Amino acid sequence: MRLHRLEVQAFGPYAGREVVDFDLLGADGLFLMHGDTGAGKTTLLDAVAFALFGAVPGARGQVKRLRCDLAEAHVATEVALELTVQGHRLRVVRSPEYQRPKRRGEGTTTQPAKASLSWLGPAPHGTAADGLTRVDEVSRTVQRLVGMSADQFFQVVLLPQGEFARFLRAETTEREQLLERLFGTRRFADVERWFRERRTARGRELDQARQAVREWRARLAQAAGEELPEDAGTEWVAELRRGAASAVAEAREDERRARTAAEHAERELERRRTLAERVRRVRAAHAQLATLAEQAEARGEWAARLAAGRRAETVTGVAAEADRQADRVRQALAIETKCRRAAVAAGVSEVDALAVDLRARAGELREEAGALAGLVAEAEQQRRDRVRLERLAESATYATTEAEALGEKLRGIPERIRHLRTERDETADAAARLEPLRTRERETAALLADSRTEPELRLAADRAADAERAAVEAHQLARERLLDLRERRLAGMAAELAARLSPGTPCPVCGGAEHPAPATAASGSVGEAEERAVAERERAADERRQQAVAARHRADAALATLRERLGGRTPDELAETAAELRAEIDRLAERAERRARLDQSLRAAEAEVEELTAQRADAERAVASAEAERTALAERVEDRARRLDAARGEHADVAERRDHLLAVVRALEELAEARTARAAAEDRLAECRAAVTEALDRAGFSEVESARAAALDATAAAELERALADANAAEAAARATLAEPDLAEVSPDTGVDVESARQEHARLRAEAEAAVATLHAAARRERDLGELAERFTAAVAELRPAEEEFAELDALTDVVNGRGQNSRRMSLRSYVLAARLEEVAVAATARLRTMSMGRYSFVHSDAAGARGTRGGLGLDVLDDYSGAVRPAKTLSGGESFLASLALALGLADVVAAETGGTLLDTLFIDEGFGTLDAETLDTVMNVLDELRAGGRIVGLVSHVEELRQRIPTRLRVRKSRTGSTLAVTA
């Protein structure tokens, strides 16, 4: 993966649009990013990470505030990155979610996150040729091409500040968390969890199987009715089954004897019951015949009375109908008399005419009333139209008055509108001049505030210059001291070498084994330790010199920038200018504030003109409409009045005349109907009286009253019929009973003892039922014991292999999770991570030995931790000077940086191979070089030269001044109050 071009806009400290050309910077394979603290060096690395994954590394990614606070409101926050990965060149553009001012109104709104991916060459197979625009699709595609997650990328491409120093000194748990993120060992954690969950599940199943065995044993004891022994097993179960079988055989023999005795008693009881029933039937038949003989005379009377009642029914029904018809005739006469009086009151003269004549006269009058119905509706409309004429006259008068009043109002408004427009034009000029003056006021206020800091900046510049001179002098003295010591040491080097000689060992200079005249140390000779101490002091003095030079440059630049901005103006001049601008702004603001009120007044006046004009037009149209409608309506009212006067006759109006005619029609029709009903009722009464005379002759009665006396109601007749039928049926049944063959020889005086036989049968039957219940209980117990014994035996058989399987699974789960027989206390996941860490240690050792000049090597340890904690992720260093393995925490600051850098580079190689072998052509190393001396820095730079010699591009982020001299291609980040900017120097 190689980066080509990065563009940032309104991102982090960059208010404008800045471009980083990695092809230009990486032409030599190595470049440096430097600048003031907080200028935005690390932000460029954040921009690379955000473009690829939509996130930034470390704690900065948790804040989620990526937009530059100094950017203009209309400038969008955006990061664009061009890169080549797996042979495909692409461009990724992302914008984070941020708050921006609303385009209309006040307040802010949320600008949503956006992302796009476009191919700058042929698109990969299976992807859209025109690119992607969805955030999730862009993220998935980038991660698939890069071949690693965001966490892995942050660790192996953007080697972060202090991360690997912390990893080097971390405990096992912290180191494990980082390695898990990098190598994706979650699947091994899933395996551990699968073993734990499976052991838990199988443990529950084993507990259930054991509980089942206990339950079957308890149920066996309960079914047998015995106490559960402590050593209950298969022999105890067999004994229970043998006892149950013996009890069943004994109960079956007792049941057979009891059943035989009960059957014999039942047959004897049945014989006595049959004989007693025959005697009872014979006695009942003789008693029934004696009773019927005593009722013979009464039954004859019942029959005669029933026959007379049936003959009287033919007369009483016809006589009742004649009486009802006589009542109807009387009612019809009363109704006819009432209707005759009503007709006379209505003015009818033909009250004695026939019904057909009355109906004919009513038809004539109804036709006359029908002809008047339409005129009644016209009379009602005539009343409404006269009311409408009055209202139209009033409306015309009111509309005329309103139109005149509106015209008076309209005549005074145009002059007021002209005056308002003149005043508004005057305020528009004030508003246009206001914003430029406010901008000048803000600039002047900022300059005034900055001008008051000039003495402090001048004093700081003088102090920085003095500090620089002192630091330069101190460094020169330290340098001279170091050169002097080195010269003295070189002069005494022969004595130093001679001090190391021993008899028989070859000389490191000439190779001889004899040393006839070894040199001796002169007075004032210098050793290696003293030279190293002085060199360290010289390096510290040089570092203080560089810091002083940088501080003096910053102070001079700040003072020069301020003086350039002030342009020779004093604070008093600036204050006076600010006061003049404030007064002018207040004057113009007061005039500009009136513009809104004038605009509102002008719009109100113009709207009032439109509204009054429309109202006057409506009023004029209303006058014309009312006058036209009133004229037409007056003509219709006059014509209708002539027709209504002719139709009402001598009545007050047409409706009254029509009501009179309808009342006469109703009286005639009611009289005709009553007269017809009375004639029909008289005819029906004559027919009923003739039918009564005929019925008396047929029934043999002389008059109606005699027939009514002999008549029976329905209840009495039914009772007589039922009594006669019951007596006849009882006599026939009694004689039939005595005639049966089984009762021929039975005497009504025979006695039978049934009770003693019933008691004996009940006793024997109870004994038989008890014997059956005992047999059933014994058989059920034997059956239950058999079923429970089989299930108990099956449960015991299933339990043994389950216990053996669980023991094996339990031991294996402990080993996989770093417990039990696992002597190193390493889980499966830790074992895999330990293997990866061992690969990292091997890859990092090659570079660490080079950078430490062969002194240090990484040593991986898989020993268990203290107090039984998990092991496998130990990482120590082997010191070749002492031959001892010691913790990485004992390394000095510079040594820790070397070890961390070597570890980071080794980890990058291993992770790249683990994630699919994606070649990482571009690496970034963020800070840490300030802890190295000049000689070690040379060694580190040689290692970085090896990286770029292999085709990689390495970007360094550092404050170290010496790196600026060593690395020709540099990207400088300048920080100012209006946002950071970038510049490339070569």
NUMI-414783 format. One record per residue (C-alpha): x, y, z; residue in one letter. Coordinates in steps of 0.1 Angstrom, whole numbers, padded with zeros to 4 digits, always signed. Example, Ala and Ser with C-alpha at 12.3 -4.5 7.8 and 13.67 -1.06 7.14 Angstrom:
+0123-0045+0078A+0137-0011+0071S
END
This chain:
+0000+0000+0000M+0015+0034-0011R+0001+0068-0003L+0002+0095-0031H-0017+0126-0022R-0035+0139+0009L-0059+0169+0009E-0074+0184+0041V-0098+0212+0044Q-0113+0227+0077A-0099+0197+0095F-0082+0199+0129G-0060+0231+0130P-0062+0235+0092Y-0087+0262+0084A-0081+0263+0046G-0073+0236+0021R-0038+0220+0024E-0022+0194+0001V+0005+0168+0010V+0022+0153-0020D+0036+0120-0007F+0051+0112-0041D+0072+0144-0038L+0080+0139-0002L+0089+0102-0006G+0111+0106-0036A+0141+0097-0015D+0122+0072+0006G+0125+0093+0038L+0109+0126+0048F+0104+0146+0080L+0073+0164+0093M+0083+0191+0118H+0067+0222+0133G+0057+0238+0166D+0039+0219+0192T+0001+0218+0184G+0007+0229+0148A-0009+0198+0135G+0018+0172+0126K-0001+0143+0141T-0033+0156+0126T-0020+0147+0092L-0017+0111+0103L-0052+0114+0118D-0064+0126+0084A-0049+0095+0066V-0066+0072+0092A-0099+0091+0089F-0099+0090+0050A-0094+0052+0051L-0115+0041+0081F-0137+0071+0091G-0120+0072+0125A-0088+0086+0141V-0066+0066+0165P-0063+0069+0203G-0081+0092+0226A-0086+0118+0198R-0111+0094+0182G-0133+0094+0213Q-0139+0132+0212V-0153+0131+0176K-0146+0167+0171R-0127+0170+0138L-0138+0203+0123R-0115+0233+0125C-0129+0260+0149D-0112+0287+0128L-0128+0277+0094A-0153+0299+0077E-0190+0288+0080A-0193+0281+0043H-0161+0259+0041V-0169+0222+0043A-0148+0199+0064T-0133+0173+0041E-0103+0148+0037V-0093+0133+0004A-0066+0106+0000L-0052+0091-0031E-0034+0057-0027L-0025+0025-0045T-0033-0008-0028V-0031-0043-0043Q-0024-0028-0077G-0055-0005-0077H-0052+0033-0075R-0082+0050-0059L-0093+0082-0043R-0113+0083-0010V-0131+0114+0001V-0147+0117+0035R-0165+0144+0055S-0173+0139+0093P-0205+0148+0110E-0203+0183+0124Y-0225+0213+0133Q-0228+0242+0109R-0249+0275+0109P-0284+0272+0093K-0287+0287+0059R-0320+0303+0069R-0327+0316+0104G-0306+0314+0134E-0289+0284+0152G-0270+0254+0139T-0279+0222+0122T-0261+0188+0118T-0242+0182+0086Q-0242+0144+0081P-0211+0124+0074A-0204+0116+0038K-0179+0093+0019A-0171+0085-0017S-0146+0062-0034L-0136+0066-0070S-0112+0044-0091W-0083+0062-0108L-0078+0032-0130G-0095-0001-0137P-0119-0011-0110A-0114-0045-0092P-0135-0074-0104H-0170-0074-0088G-0171-0037-0078T-0189-0008-0094A-0168+0009-0121A-0183+0044-0113D-0172+0042-0076G-0191+0041-0043L-0210+0068-0023T-0224+0050+0007R-0204+0053+0039V-0207+0017+0049D-0198+0004+0014E-0167+0026+0013V-0155+0014+0047S-0160-0023+0038R-0142-0019+0004T-0112+0000+0019V-0108-0026+0048Q-0110-0055+0023R-0083-0039+0000L-0060-0029+0029V-0065-0063+0045G-0065-0051+0081M-0089-0034+0105S-0086+0002+0118A-0069-0009+0150D-0043-0029+0131Q-0036-0001+0107F-0031+0024+0136F-0005+0001+0151Q+0014-0011+0121V+0013+0020+0097V+0010+0050+0121L+0035+0040+0148L+0020+0062+0175P+0036+0083+0203Q+0045+0061+0233G+0022+0032+0223E+0050+0006+0219F+0069+0019+0249A+0038+0012+0269R+0034-0022+0252F+0070-0030+0260L+0065-0024+0297R+0029-0037+0299A+0016-0065+0321E+0003-0097+0305T-0033-0086+0305T-0026-0053+0287E-0003-0069+0262R-0029-0096+0255E-0056-0070+0247Q-0034-0052+0221L-0023-0085+0205L-0059-0096+0203E-0069-0065+0184R-0039-0069+0160L-0041-0106+0152F-0078-0112+0154G-0077-0142+0178T-0113-0139+0187R-0120-0172+0171R-0097-0189+0196F-0116-0171+0224A-0148-0185+0209D-0133-0220+0211V-0125-0214+0248E-0160-0202+0254R-0174-0231+0234W-0156-0256+0257F-0168-0237+0288R-0204-0236+0276E-0203-0272+0265R-0189-0283+0298R-0217-0263+0316T-0243-0278+0294A-0230-0313+0298R-0227-0307+0336G-0264-0297+0337R-0272-0329+0317E-0251-0350+0341L-0268-0335+0371D-0302-0342+0355Q-0292-0378+0349A-0280-0382+0385R-0312-0366+0398Q-0332-0390+0375A-0315-0420+0392V-0323-0406+0426R-0359-0399+0417E-0364-0435+0403W-0349-0450+0434R-0372-0429+0456A-0403-0437+0435R-0394-0475+0438L-0393-0472+0476A-0426-0452+0476Q-0443-0478+0453A-0431-0507+0475A-0442-0488+0507G-0408-0493+0523E-0380-0471+0537E-0353-0463+0512L-0320-0481+0523P-0287-0464+0520E-0272-0491+0498D-0302-0495+0475A-0291-0511+0443G-0302-0537+0417T-0304-0566+0443E-0328-0545+0464W-0349-0538+0433V-0350-0576+0425A-0361-0584+0461E-0389-0558+0458L-0402-0574+0426R-0402-0610+0441R-0422-0598+0471G-0447-0581+0449A-0452-0613+0428A-0459-0634+0459S-0485-0609+0472A-0503-0610+0438V-0506-0649+0439A-0521-0649+0474E-0546-0621+0467A-0558-0639+0435R-0567-0671+0455E-0586-0650+0482D-0605-0632+0454E-0616-0665+0438R-0631-0679+0471R-0649-0647+0479A-0664-0643+0444R-0679-0679+0445T-0697-0673+0478A-0711-0639+0466A-0725-0655+0434E-0743-0682+0454H-0759-0656+0478A-0769-0634+0448E-0788-0663+0432R-0808-0670+0464E-0816-0633+0468L-0829-0632+0432E-0852-0662+0437R-0869-0647+0468R-0873-0613+0451R-0891-0629+0422T-0916-0648+0444L-0923-0616+0465A-0930-0596+0434E-0956-0622+0421R-0974-0622+0455V-0975-0583+0454R-0990-0582+0418R-1018-0607+0427V-1027-0587+0458R-1028-0555+0439A-1050-0569+0411A-1077-0582+0436H-1077-0548+0454A-1081-0529+0421Q-1112-0549+0410L-1129-0545+0444A-1124-0507+0442T-1138-0505+0406L-1169-0525+0416A-1178-0499+0442E-1175-0470+0416Q-1199-0485+0389A-1230-0462+0396E-1208-0430+0397A-1193-0439+0363R-1227-0441+0347G-1235-0406+0359E-1202-0393+0345W-1210-0407+0311A-1246-0391+0309A-1233-0357+0319R-1205-0358+0294L-1230-0366+0265A-1253-0337+0274A-1224-0313+0275G-1212-0323+0240R-1248-0316+0226R-1250-0281+0243A-1216-0270+0227E-1233-0268+0192T-1258-0241+0206V-1237-0220+0229T-1211-0211+0203G-1237-0197+0178V-1256-0179+0206A-1224-0161+0217A-1217-0149+0181E-1252-0135+0179A-1247-0115+0211D-1214-0101+0198R-1230-0090+0165Q-1258-0071+0184A-1232-0051+0202D-1216-0042+0169R-1249-0029+0155V-1253-0006+0185R-1218+0007+0181Q-1223+0014+0144A-1255+0034+0151L-1236+0056+0177A-1208+0063+0152I-1233+0072+0124E-1251+0097+0147T-1218+0114+0156K-1206+0117+0120C-1241+0132+0110R-1237+0160+0136R-1201+0167+0124A-1213+0170+0088A-1241+0194+0098V-1215+0215+0117A-1193+0216+0086A-1221+0230+0065G-1232+0198+0047V-1268+0200+0036S-1271+0164+0021E-1268+0146+0055V-1297+0122+0048D-1285+0112+0013A-1272+0077+0005L-1236+0067+0011A-1228+0066-0026V-1241+0102-0031D-1221+0114-0001L-1189+0100-0016R-1196+0116-0050A-1200+0150-0035R-1167+0146-0015A-1148+0138-0047G-1160+0170-0063E-1149+0191-0034L-1115+0174-0032R-1107+0182-0068E-1116+0219-0061E-1092+0219-0031A-1065+0203-0051G-1066+0231-0077A-1059+0256-0049L-1027+0238-0036A-1004+0255-0060G-1018+0289-0051L-1012+0283-0014V-0974+0278-0022A-0975+0311-0042E-0991+0329-0013A-0963+0319+0010E-0937+0329-0017Q-0955+0362-0020Q-0950+0369+0017R-0912+0361+0015R-0907+0382-0016D-0922+0413+0001R-0898+0408+0030V-0869+0404+0004R-0879+0437-0013L-0875+0456+0020E-0841+0440+0027R-0828+0448-0008L-0837+0485-0004A-0818+0486+0029E-0787+0468+0013S-0785+0492-0016A-0786+0522+0008T-0759+0507+0031Y-0736+0497+0001A-0738+0532-0014T-0728+0548+0020T-0699+0523+0024E-0685+0530-0011A-0684+0567-0005E-0666+0562+0029A-0639+0539+0013L-0633+0565-0014G-0626+0591+0012E-0600+0568+0029K-0582+0560-0004L-0576+0596-0013R-0551+0602+0017G-0529+0571+0014I-0507+0577-0017P-0490+0607-0001E-0482+0587+0030R-0466+0559+0008I-0443+0584-0010R-0431+0597+0023H-0423+0562+0037L-0404+0552+0006R-0382+0583+0009T-0373+0575+0045E-0366+0538+0037R-0342+0546+0009D-0322+0568+0033E-0319+0539+0058T-0307+0514+0031A-0275+0534+0025D-0268+0533+0063A-0272+0495+0064A-0249+0489+0035A-0221+0509+0052R-0226+0492+0086L-0210+0458+0080E-0176+0471+0065P-0173+0495+0095L-0179+0466+0120R-0153+0445+0103T-0128+0474+0106R-0138+0478+0142E-0130+0441+0150R-0097+0443+0132E-0088+0475+0150T-0098+0460+0184A-0076+0430+0177A-0047+0452+0167L-0052+0473+0199L-0051+0442+0221A-0020+0429+0203D-0002+0462+0204S-0003+0461+0242R+0017+0429+0242T+0046+0444+0222E+0067+0452+0253P+0063+0417+0266E+0073+0402+0232L+0103+0426+0229R+0114+0416+0264L+0109+0379+0256A+0129+0383+0224A+0158+0400+0244D+0157+0372+0270R+0157+0345+0243A+0187+0361+0226A+0206+0362+0259D+0196+0326+0266A+0208+0316+0231E+0242+0333+0236R+0246+0316+0270A+0236+0282+0256A+0260+0286+0227V+0289+0295+0250E+0281+0266+0273A+0280+0242+0244H+0313+0255+0230Q+0329+0250+0264L+0315+0215+0266A+0326+0207+0231R+0361+0219+0238E+0362+0199+0270R+0351+0168+0250L+0377+0173+0223L+0404+0178+0248D+0395+0146+0267L+0394+0126+0235R+0428+0139+0225E+0442+0129+0259R+0426+0095+0257R+0440+0089+0223L+0474+0099+0236A+0471+0073+0264G+0454+0046+0243M+0486+0025+0243A+0486+0024+0281A+0448+0016+0281E+0454-0013+0257L+0484-0025+0277A+0464-0026+0309A+0442-0052+0293R+0471-0075+0283L+0479-0107+0302S+0507-0132+0297P+0500-0157+0269G+0471-0137+0253T+0477-0121+0219P+0480-0084+0216C+0450-0068+0198P+0474-0045+0179V+0503-0067+0168C+0490-0101+0176G+0521-0112+0196G+0518-0134+0226A+0548-0118+0244E+0546-0083+0259H+0582-0073+0267P+0576-0036+0274A+0539-0027+0279P+0532+0010+0280A+0523+0026+0313T+0497+0053+0319A+0510+0088+0322A+0497+0113+0347S+0464+0129+0337G+0453+0100+0315S+0416+0097+0307V+0395+0065+0307G+0364+0054+0287E+0340+0062+0316A+0352+0097+0320E+0350+0103+0282E+0315+0090+0281R+0304+0113+0310A+0319+0144+0293V+0303+0133+0260A+0269+0131+0277E+0273+0166+0291R+0283+0179+0257E+0252+0163+0241R+0230+0178+0269A+0246+0212+0262A+0240+0209+0225D+0204+0200+0231E+0199+0231+0253R+0216+0252+0226R+0192+0239+0200Q+0162+0246+0222Q+0175+0281+0229A+0180+0288+0192V+0144+0275+0185A+0130+0297+0213A+0149+0328+0200R+0135+0322+0165H+0100+0319+0178R+0103+0350+0199A+0118+0371+0170D+0091+0357+0146A+0063+0367+0170A+0077+0402+0175L+0082+0407+0137A+0048+0395+0129T+0032+0419+0155L+0052+0449+0142R+0043+0441+0106E+0006+0440+0116R+0007+0473+0135L+0024+0492+0107G+0039+0518+0130G+0006+0527+0147R+0007+0533+0185T-0019+0520+0210P-0033+0555+0215D-0038+0560+0177E-0055+0526+0175L-0078+0534+0205A-0088+0567+0189E-0096+0550+0156T-0116+0524+0174A-0137+0551+0192A-0144+0569+0160E-0155+0537+0143L-0177+0528+0173R-0195+0562+0172A-0201+0560+0134E-0213+0524+0138I-0238+0535+0165D-0251+0563+0143R-0255+0541+0113L-0270+0512+0134A-0297+0535+0148E-0306+0546+0112R-0305+0510+0099A-0327+0497+0127E-0355+0520+0114R-0355+0502+0080R-0373+0472+0092A-0401+0493+0108R-0403+0514+0076L-0405+0483+0054D-0433+0470+0076Q-0451+0503+0075S-0448+0506+0037L-0460+0470+0032R-0489+0477+0055A-0499+0509+0036A-0497+0492+0002E-0518+0463+0015A-0543+0488+0029E-0546+0505-0005V-0553+0471-0022E-0577+0461+0005E-0597+0494+0004L-0598+0493-0034T-0612+0458-0033A-0637+0467-0006Q-0650+0498-0026R-0654+0477-0058A-0673+0451-0038D-0696+0478-0024A-0703+0493-0058E-0711+0458-0072R-0734+0452-0043A-0753+0485-0050V-0759+0475-0086A-0769+0440-0078S-0794+0450-0052A-0811+0476-0074E-0814+0451-0103A-0828+0424-0081E-0853+0447-0064R-0868+0459-0097T-0873+0424-0111A-0888+0411-0078L-0913+0440-0076A-0928+0431-0110E-0933+0394-0100R-0950+0404-0067V-0975+0427-0083E-0986+0401-0109D-0989+0373-0083R-1011+0396-0060A-1038+0398-0088R-1041+0360-0092R-1043+0354-0054L-1071+0379-0048D-1092+0362-0074A-1087+0327-0059A-1095+0334-0022R-1131+0343-0027G-1149+0354+0005E-1121+0339+0027H-1092+0358+0041A-1067+0340+0018D-1063+0310-0004V-1050+0287+0023A-1081+0294+0045E-1105+0286+0016R-1086+0253+0008R-1087+0242+0045D-1125+0248+0045H-1130+0226+0015L-1109+0198+0029L-1128+0198+0062A-1161+0194+0043V-1146+0165+0023V-1135+0147+0055R-1170+0151+0071A-1188+0137+0040L-1164+0107+0037E-1167+0098+0075E-1205+0100+0073L-1206+0077+0042A-1183+0052+0059E-1203+0051+0092A-1236+0046+0073R-1222+0017+0053T-1208+0000+0084A-1242+0002+0102R-1261-0014+0074A-1235-0043+0072A-1237-0049+0110A-1276-0052+0109E-1274-0078+0080D-1249-0099+0099R-1271-0098+0131L-1301-0112+0112A-1280-0141+0099E-1267-0150+0134C-1302-0152+0149R-1314-0176+0122A-1284-0199+0130A-1293-0200+0167V-1328-0212+0161T-1316-0240+0138E-1289-0252+0164A-1316-0254+0192L-1337-0277+0170D-1308-0301+0162R-1295-0303+0199A-1330-0309+0214G-1331-0278+0236F-1362-0255+0238S-1342-0223+0245E-1307-0210+0247V-1306-0208+0285E-1312-0246+0289S-1283-0253+0265A-1260-0230+0284R-1269-0248+0317A-1260-0282+0303A-1227-0270+0287A-1194-0281+0302L-1161-0261+0301D-1131-0278+0285A-1114-0286+0319T-1145-0304+0333A-1151-0324+0301A-1114-0335+0300A-1115-0346+0336E-1147-0367+0331L-1132-0383+0300E-1099-0391+0318R-1117-0405+0348A-1138-0429+0327L-1108-0440+0306A-1086-0446+0337D-1113-0468+0353A-1117-0489+0322N-1080-0493+0318A-1075-0503+0354A-1101-0530+0352E-1086-0544+0321A-1051-0544+0335A-1061-0561+0368A-1080-0589+0349R-1050-0593+0325A-1026-0597+0355T-1047-0624+0371L-1048-0643+0338A-1010-0645+0335E-0997-0682+0337P-0969-0674+0362D-0995-0661+0387L-1021-0689+0383A-1009-0708+0414E-0999-0678+0435V-1020-0671+0466S-1023-0636+0479P-1018-0649+0514D-0983-0664+0507T-0954-0649+0529G-0917-0644+0516V-0885-0634+0537D-0864-0612+0514V-0845-0591+0539E-0824-0619+0554S-0813-0630+0519A-0804-0593+0510R-0783-0588+0541Q-0764-0621+0535E-0758-0611+0499H-0745-0576+0508A-0721-0591+0533R-0706-0616+0509L-0705-0591+0480R-0685-0566+0502A-0660-0593+0510E-0657-0602+0473A-0651-0565+0463E-0625-0561+0490A-0607-0592+0477A-0608-0578+0441V-0595-0544+0453A-0567-0562+0472T-0558-0582+0440L-0559-0550+0419H-0537-0532+0443A-0512-0560+0445A-0511-0563+0406A-0508-0526+0402R-0479-0525+0427R-0462-0554+0409E-0467-0536+0375R-0455-0503+0389D-0424-0519+0405L-0416-0536+0372G-0419-0504+0351E-0399-0484+0377L-0373-0511+0380A-0367-0511+0342E-0364-0473+0341R-0341-0473+0371F-0319-0498+0354T-0319-0478+0322A-0310-0446+0340A-0281-0462+0359V-0268-0476+0325A-0270-0441+0309E-0253-0424+0338L-0220-0442+0337R-0209-0432+0301P-0221-0396+0308A-0199-0394+0339E-0169-0407+0320E-0176-0382+0290E-0180-0353+0314F-0148-0361+0333A-0129-0361+0299E-0146-0328+0288L-0140-0311+0321D-0102-0319+0320A-0099-0308+0284L-0118-0275+0291T-0094-0267+0320D-0064-0273+0297V-0079-0251+0269V-0086-0223+0294N-0052-0225+0312G-0061-0245+0343R-0060-0281+0356G-0032-0301+0340Q-0020-0270+0321N+0013-0265+0339S+0021-0231+0321R-0014-0217+0329R-0018-0207+0293M-0052-0206+0276S-0056-0216+0239L-0059-0179+0230R-0028-0170+0250S-0009-0199+0234Y-0017-0185+0199V-0009-0150+0210L+0024-0163+0225A+0033-0179+0191A+0026-0146+0174R+0046-0127+0200L+0075-0151+0195E+0074-0143+0158E+0073-0106+0166V+0102-0110+0190A+0123-0127+0163V+0115-0101+0137A+0121-0072+0161A+0154-0087+0174T+0171-0084+0140A+0165-0046+0141R+0171-0041+0178L+0206-0058+0176R+0215-0035+0147T+0202-0003+0165M+0219-0013+0198S+0251-0024+0181M+0246-0060+0190G+0239-0054+0227R+0202-0062+0231Y+0179-0090+0219S+0142-0097+0227F+0135-0129+0246V+0100-0144+0247H+0089-0161+0279S+0060-0186+0282D+0065-0191+0319A+0035-0188+0342A+0031-0155+0361G+0034-0149+0398A+0009-0165+0422R-0004-0188+0394G-0015-0161+0369T-0015-0169+0332R+0017-0169+0313G+0029-0170+0277G+0031-0133+0269L+0063-0124+0287G+0088-0102+0268L+0123-0095+0282D+0156-0084+0268V+0189-0102+0267L+0219-0079+0275D+0249-0093+0257D+0273-0071+0278Y+0263-0089+0310S+0248-0121+0295G+0217-0116+0317A+0180-0116+0307V+0163-0087+0324R+0129-0070+0323P+0122-0044+0296A+0112-0019+0323K+0149-0016+0332T+0159+0000+0299L+0168+0037+0298S+0147+0062+0279G+0168+0060+0247G+0171+0023+0249E+0133+0020+0254S+0128+0040+0223F+0151+0017+0203L+0134-0013+0217A+0099+0002+0210S+0108+0012+0174L+0123-0023+0167A+0092-0039+0182L+0068-0017+0162A+0086-0025+0129L+0087-0062+0137G+0051-0062+0147L+0042-0044+0114A+0059-0071+0094D+0042-0099+0113V+0007-0083+0111V+0011-0076+0074A+0019-0112+0068A-0009-0124+0091E-0035-0102+0073T-0028-0115+0039G+0006-0102+0030G-0004-0067+0019T+0029-0048+0013L+0030-0017+0035L+0050+0007+0013D+0044+0037+0036T+0051+0040+0073L+0049+0069+0098F+0069+0071+0130I+0056+0097+0155D+0082+0112+0179E+0107+0096+0203G+0140+0105+0185F+0148+0132+0211G+0159+0105+0236T+0188+0093+0214L+0224+0104+0214D+0242+0112+0181A+0258+0078+0177E+0226+0059+0184T+0206+0082+0161L+0230+0073+0133D+0223+0036+0139T+0186+0042+0139V+0188+0062+0107M+0208+0033+0091N+0179+0010+0100V+0154+0034+0084L+0177+0036+0054D+0174-0001+0051E+0136+0002+0051L+0136+0028+0023R+0162+0008+0004A+0136-0020+0004G+0112+0003-0015G+0093+0017+0015R+0086+0053+0023I+0091+0063+0059V+0077+0095+0073G+0091+0108+0106L+0073+0132+0130V+0098+0149+0153S+0110+0181+0170H+0147+0170+0169V+0168+0197+0152E+0195+0173+0140E+0169+0154+0119L+0164+0186+0099R+0201+0185+0089Q+0200+0147+0081R+0168+0146+0061I+0167+0169+0031P+0130+0165+0023T+0108+0181+0050R+0072+0190+0054L+0069+0220+0078R+0037+0228+0096V+0033+0265+0105R+0009+0275+0132K-0008+0308+0133S-0039+0324+0148R-0059+0319+0116T-0050+0282+0112G-0020+0259+0104S-0004+0257+0069T+0020+0233+0052L+0052+0239+0032A+0077+0215+0016V+0114+0221+0016T+0141+0200+0000A
END
